[in-house]
């Protein structure tokens, strides 16, 4: 099933915005966490849920959990 080019172009425009913080700069927490989350989801999709994929998923959300306690 081919991807609609307009849909792909829209997604590619949105993805960089997801990794930026409130000041418009790239956030390393969001970027690294996002990449790890995508990697864990693709591994779960390919091989099912294993201990390693659960650990990878947990590692990917830890920085986001601690970012709640940051001072603005």
C-alpha positions, 0 to 999 in steps of 0.5 A, spaced: 500 500 500 503 506 497 503 512 502 499 518 499 505 523 497 501 529 500 500 525 507 508 524 507 509 531 506 505 533 512 508 528 516 515 530 515 513 537 516 510 536 523 516 531 525 521 536 526 516 541 530 515 535 535 522 535 537 523 543 539 522 546 546 517 552 548 523 556 545 523 553 538 530 550 540 531 542 539 530 539 545 535 533 546 531 530 551 525 530 546 530 528 540 533 522 544 527 520 547 523 520 541 528 516 537 529 511 543 521 510 543 521 509 535 526 504 536 522 500 541 516 500 537 519 498 531 522 492 535 516 490 538 512 490 532 518 486 529 519 481 534 514 482 539 514 484 546 521 482 550 525 484 556 529 488 552 524 492 548 521 493 555 527 496 558 528 500 551 521 503 552 522 505 559 529 508 558 526 512 552 520 515 557 525 516 563 527 523 561 520 525 559 518 523 566 523 528 569 522 533 565 515 535 569 519 537 575 524 542 571 523 549 573 521 553 567 
